[in-house]
């Protein structure tokens, strides 16, 4: 087991208690096709993907 694997349970539990300090700025989405392919690649809890889903985006992929 890698060091990162041993942290998964902690961060999965901690995610629900964290404040999303960089909220999605919805006006930036004006004119973006709701079926555009969007990839969230990096670290994080996938909150941006959740916010995009709430705005009606349908082709979302989270790798992190």
QUIBELVEN-V951460 format. One record per helix or strand of 3 or more residues. SS is the DSSP state (A for helix, B for strand). FROM is the first residue (numbers start at 1). LEN is the number of residues. Records with the same first field share a line. If there is no record, write none. Layout:
# QUIBELVEN-V951460
SS=FROM-LEN, FROM-LEN
This chain:
# QUIBELVEN-V951460
A=3-13, 26-4, 47-8
B=37-5, 59-5
